[in-house]
Amino acid sequence: MNFVSTNNPAHRVSLKQAVLDSLPPDNGLYMPERLPALDAGFWQEWRDLTFQEIGLRVAQAFFGHDVPAEALRSIIDESLSFDAPLVEVAERQHVLELFHGPTLAFKDFGARFMARLMGWLARDDASMLTVLVATSGDTGGAVAHAFHGVPGIRVVILYPQGKVSGLQEKQLTTLGGNITALEVDGSFDDCQRLVKAALLDSGLSGQLRLTSANSINISRLVPQSFYYIHSARLLPAGVAPVFVVPSGNLGNLTAGLLAERLGLKVEHFVAANNRNDVLTEYLAGQPYAPRPSRATLSNAMDVGAPSNFARLLALFNHDHAAMSRRISGCSVSDEQTLAAIAEVAGCHHYQLDPHGAVGWYAAQQWHRAHPDSTTVVLETAHPAKFAEVLAQVPGIGPVAIPDRLASLADKDKCAIPMAADEAAFFACLRKLPSIG
Ligand SMILES: *Cc1c(COP(=O)(O)O)cnc(C)c1O
């Protein structure tokens, strides 16, 4: 299958180029040339399949022309190596726990699949691939763990010194091997600027094969559609869920829409925004107005100019009415987020993280207007990752820290301090040891 730019359907590339380049040169995003659907045979047996089998069938629909079934099966088995349980927290109000991966956030699904697919696509290439990633905390950890030990690829993470949490820093800096962490004396925006500069520098690209691993990569998006289908099969037969998606860059929401185009019956989508709510405004009929982000308690959703908005427009042929018939927005304040955490802990004995709490609040609003609906809130992070926020909520007991997070505390940080300028960064890249 070929992939085309959202800005120009005539710009058509192979799977390998779409995945290894990440972005088309025209600043659009890659989308499949044709959206696949799963056949009637699949929809007869889907409720009896395992999560991994569902993943394989979806992956085959998108990548089966380019990647042999054997290879896809091992990519799936290695990336879907943990479960996504569906918990009925209150009657017909479910939470889909997407935080059981190595870095305790849903980004593990996309990053692990992307790492293995990139490894396979680049398997016969003579030169090593260097993946650059700027992180404000969560993405870097998921990407580092996903690529750790993948042959032929090394990862360079740039993170702003003193601006990520202690545990996040450990997730970035303790792996070693093919993962290098650069501790930048600057902001997240500086890190992003440096990555972009390196990708665009022709001198550097003559010496190193560079790519990036941010969420605009199509291979990070497709695997996120697996768990929509997987969770719907866990509901009573015949029930079409309302998916409530805590949203930032809109990758997760876009993946849900891909699942629907594959043939999944979905009653509706709710995009739950924190105060960075350009999508909610747009769905309510206001002009699309991207702007700088504002800091909130659900910080992984602090996005003022969501990158996957272009993919939403493409999926609905730029038809605002069509989009707002399928997706409703809901904007949630920090106070409402904290109140949702308190309510769910108090009434249902369930701990939400701040991102899931934004979703829960939006689901409550939906239920009030549609009492017969069945909602599924995507819980995107483990509450232990946001223990400082939960500590602000009266009546919340201590958050249990999972072993894989607790054991990080004893590991030694290994990062290279670096000034926030291009000369320092490029010199660093040229000095990287080659990894066998
Ligand atoms: C990245 C992230 C989100 C936002 O997901 P998008 O796909 O960018 O909309 C929500 N919650 C958590 C915990 C995240 O890390």
The ligand as an SDF file (V2000), in Angstrom:
LIG
                    3D

 15 15  0  0  0  0  0  0  0  0999 V2000
    0.1160   11.6920   24.8710 C   0  0  0  0  0  0  0  0  0  0  0  0
   -0.9130   11.5470   25.9180 C   0  0  0  0  0  0  0  0  0  0  0  0
   -2.2650   11.9180   25.7030 C   0  0  0  0  0  0  0  0  0  0  0  0
   -2.7380   12.5780   24.4330 C   0  0  0  0  0  0  0  0  0  0  0  0
   -2.8310   11.6760   23.3680 O   0  0  0  0  0  0  0  0  0  0  0  0
   -2.9250   12.2250   21.8570 P   0  0  0  0  0  0  0  0  0  0  0  0
   -2.8350   11.0020   21.0110 O   0  0  0  0  0  0  0  0  0  0  0  0
   -1.7440   13.1290   21.6800 O   0  0  0  0  0  0  0  0  0  0  0  0
   -4.2080   12.9470   21.7070 O   0  0  0  0  0  0  0  0  0  0  0  0
   -3.1790   11.6790   26.7170 C   0  0  0  0  0  0  0  0  0  0  0  0
   -2.7960   11.1280   27.8940 N   0  0  0  0  0  0  0  0  0  0  0  0
   -1.5140   10.7730   28.1240 C   0  0  0  0  0  0  0  0  0  0  0  0
   -1.1610   10.1980   29.4470 C   0  0  0  0  0  0  0  0  0  0  0  0
   -0.5260   10.9520   27.1490 C   0  0  0  0  0  0  0  0  0  0  0  0
    0.7440   10.6040   27.4130 O   0  0  0  0  0  0  0  0  0  0  0  0
  1  2  1  0
  2  3  1  0
  2 14  2  0
  3  4  1  0
  3 10  2  0
  4  5  1  0
  5  6  1  0
  6  7  2  0
  6  8  1  0
  6  9  1  0
 10 11  1  0
 11 12  2  0
 12 13  1  0
 12 14  1  0
 14 15  1  0
M  END
$$$$
